[in-house]
Amino acid sequence: MELLQGLLSMPSNSTLVCIGISLFVYYYLQDKVNYWAKRGVAYVPASKCLSLFIPQMLQSRTMLEVVSEQYDLLEGHSYGGVYQLTRPTVILRDPAMTKEWLVKGFTSFHDRGPEVEEGQGNLSENLFSLTGDRWHTVRTKLSPAFSSAKLKVMYQTLKGCAEELNAHLQGLCEKRDEAEIDIKDLVGRYAMDAIGACAMGIKCNAIKDPDNCEMKKAVKAIFTINWRFTLMQLCMLIHPKLVKIFGLAGPPKDLTKFLTSVTKQAMDMKAKSGQPRKDFLQIMMSASESETQNGKEHSQNGDQTVKSEDNIFTENVITGVISTFLSAGLDPVAATVTFGLYELAFHPEIQERLFEEIQAARMKSGGEIEYDDIKDMQYLEQVVNETLRLYPAAGFLFRFCREPFQVQDSSVVIEKSVNLLVPQMCIQRDPKYFPEPMKFDPERFSKENVDKILPGSYLPFGEGPRFCIANRFALMNAKTMMMTLVSDYTLHPCAKTKSRMTFDKKTFTLSPEGEVWLKLKKRK
């Protein structure tokens, strides 16, 4: 009554404007929250989605927990609709549909979000943010950096980092041949040294001197969900242009400044030394020089078809790609190894079998395990694959619909600007696809059983053309870390070990919450 009286007491023009705005907002929201019902698609009601969305924004629940609950509410349907605020989002539940949507429907679902506008800083030129033809060109040019020949050379760098890790552990276990260690912290420091060396050829020194490691600050900025990201996410869901209006476009300025500075310093050092190192930055610099040289040759020959866009590896792109390496090669890999070691500590029989395979590989190779030896270690592969099944690095795949997509054998059309979620962790923990899903069982991926896995039900690195470009490097890095620890130490739970793994609510990727303590005992 008070609201009505207030409206009636206002001047007539103002009253009409307020009523008009109120009606517009009401019908706009009604249209939004009835989006899926109007199209005959199974859905989770908007009110329920909002009750899940608010705790996620307040960081009292992870997005994975929210998606998992929505996944369960859509039981019995191959796909269904949910709402992120008012943005219609479709969740796939049927593994068979992932290939249909992400491979055959790639024209519609080739981007991870709205197109990045120019002028959002160097770090916007990364493989996660790039869209359309620009993404395709950069990815195509980058692919040779992950060839077997390049990875074989990179493995030697990883071995050097592993030796430093082993020396550090020997110091910790020197007095009693055992030590209780926060394995999450230790593995994270190793990952920092490894990616610094492999991506840019720089020594982070995180294992020996973590307190003075500048890269640590950058990592925290990359992976931590803060108020700025939360506000940006809200703006993106309401209308992408709000992101630019409120000055939220692109990464934080201090992160951009740091990574740009580090990348430029590394490039300058390489240029001055004249002794190219085998790391990803050097590969891109060599590609850039080759592009420049080709451009000069075409120009001298009178070829006017060469455009400036043909020079892909500009300083901005190189910096953006380096940020991609950090994003994909640090926290996700460190988390995978942490999860894997945690499971091994509770499964000594699996740990011992893995140790026996490592010993056999050492004997076969004459003591040193090389790149080709790791590729032949079947049980190590099974352990890592099972870790990624239970704890996929991203937890879900996200795509943005660019063009209308007709759902197979249906009249339903997924319209432009609708979001797509493929909940990897939900599917990989679904008993319909993996019996006893919470059991850590590497035998699922044995040669005898791997063909029984339903296509589309195991997607640790994505699906379709946007499949993770660095998956082989990530696997090699994870295997090297795991092998280093298991070959010289046995892993055990201790008094400080958590009985159940929980996930960090303030990180983008799937990461353990808090510290992860294990007891390491030196092997006799």
LINRABEL-V970651 format. One line per field, one symbol per residue. phi: phi as a letter, one per 40 degrees, with the letter a starting at -180 (. if undefined). A space follows every 50 residues. Layout:
phi->???
This chain:
phi->.cccccccccddcccccccccccccccccccccbdccccgbdacddcccc ccccccccgcbcccccccccdcccdgbcaabbbbgbccbbbcbcdccccd ccbcccdcbcbciddcccgchdcccbccccbfccccccccccdccbcdcc cccccccccccccccccccccccccbgaacbcccccccccdccccccccb gbccgcccbccbcccdccccccbccbccccccccccccadccdcdcgbcg cdcccdcccccccccccccccccgbcccbccccccccccccccccccccc cgccccbccccccccccdccccccccccbcdccccdcccccdccccbdcc ccccdccccccccccghbcbdcccccccccdcccccccccbcdcgacbbb ccbdbccdfaccbccdgccbbbcdccccbcccbbdfccccbccdbcdcbc ccccdgcbbcbgagdcddcbcccccccccccccccccbacbacbdccccb cbbccbbcccbccgcbcbcbbccc
